[in-house]
């Protein structure tokens, strides 16, 4: 991509901060819009002076439009994340994930933005028997969060086809990596497992541990976002699976992390969480064909890098819990 101006919504969050810093490191002008409800300024500390941080919400159209001025592409990563959180508070999830996303599309359209690349989710597939999951399958959301993401995709297609705003959705499958918050009750399993083992505690697995996921290192997701931004116009108006195309059980993942940390703690099991699917695996052939996505970092290498990052943070802070 030539040097230009980009907006990353949710750019102080886990995935968004990786996208924003990659763009800034390439010499681009980067604006981050984040209300800091789940994002953290510290996630952008190593890009100070290269990223403009606007503290505000995607639910405020005036703020969104202001941030979209002169922007070539919006990377829309902002959301109120988590399936369990949406089960507890579906109204808040809808306000941010549907209402906020609509305002991002509308604001981008009104300001003449070329393309919006937005974070979709594998949760839209629901608990289907067929694996791997491919984009031609019907959506069967099991949670308010999954419904939110379905609606976001439908709005994306409408804005692409009706308003001429090019949109590409990326259906993320269980992303992990540095800067993922392990402290939230809704945190993903990888940072929770790592920090539990670093603290010498037994991690908790919800369900019997045989549920499987297509875990994807965050660097692959950044690659997908940049590829989607640069993809030809014919790729617009649809969503693509972003993962590695494999799967591993949650118990086996936990044991891999235990070996990397060097712990002897045994995982504990608790009740399954409402809205969770049993198995998930992605067919990534369309992303490879239409976007040029490769997914260059495999699971083992991604886990090694992630454990090393949390261990370094833990040593600096005096314990695994200092790694948020």
Secondary structure as UniProt FT lines:
FT   STRAND          5..9
FT   TURN            10..12
FT   HELIX           14..25
FT   TURN            26..27
FT   STRAND          29..34
FT   HELIX           41..47
FT   TURN            48..50
FT   STRAND          51..55
FT   TURN            58..59
FT   HELIX           61..68
FT   TURN            69..70
FT   STRAND          73..76
FT   HELIX           83..88
FT   HELIX           90..94
FT   HELIX           95..100
FT   HELIX           101..110
FT   TURN            111..112
FT   STRAND          115..121
FT   HELIX           122..125
FT   TURN            135..136
FT   HELIX           144..158
FT   HELIX           159..163
FT   STRAND          166..172
FT   STRAND          175..176
FT   TURN            178..179
FT   TURN            185..186
FT   HELIX           189..198
FT   TURN            199..200
FT   STRAND          204..206
FT   STRAND          212..213
FT   STRAND          216..217
FT   HELIX           218..230
FT   HELIX           233..235
FT   STRAND          238..242
FT   STRAND          248..249
FT   HELIX           250..261
FT   STRAND          268..270
FT   TURN            274..275
FT   HELIX           285..286
FT   HELIX           287..291
FT   HELIX           299..317
FT   HELIX           320..323
//
